[in-house]
Amino acid sequence: VQLQASGGGSVQAGGSLSLSCAASGSIFGIGVMGWYRQAPGKSRELVVVSTSDGSTNYGNSAKGRFTMSRDNAKKTVYLQMNSLKPEDTAVYYCAAYIYRNVGDGTLYWGQGTQVTVSS
């Protein structure tokens, strides 16, 4: 099982970036899936996660500016980030609770993708 994130990069404050994350491998089902981030010297924090039925939970820093969508058929989540601020600079990690069989779930993390917002 693998989570492959793409997107990110550098942008000026006020700009937009998008991320995507696709799960692959021997997957029976995916539960919660979404994004966390970690800035230098800080602990990892929630950006947004969603359940398989589409319910989302946004972290305070993402509310009103970031939008997550999910395509269960493609096992992929997307994150559209608008009105970016320098404090959004961080490594963004995709995470997913993946079931390889019924009742056999494990939390997986992607490799992380850098988002840099300059002032």
Secondary structure, DSSP 8 states (H G I E B T S, - for coil): -EEEEEE-EEEETT--EEEEEEEESS-SEEEEEEEEEE-TTS--EEEEEE-TTS-EEE-TTTTTTEEEEEETTTTEEEEEE-S--GGG-EEEEEEEEEEEETTEEEEEE---EEEEEE-
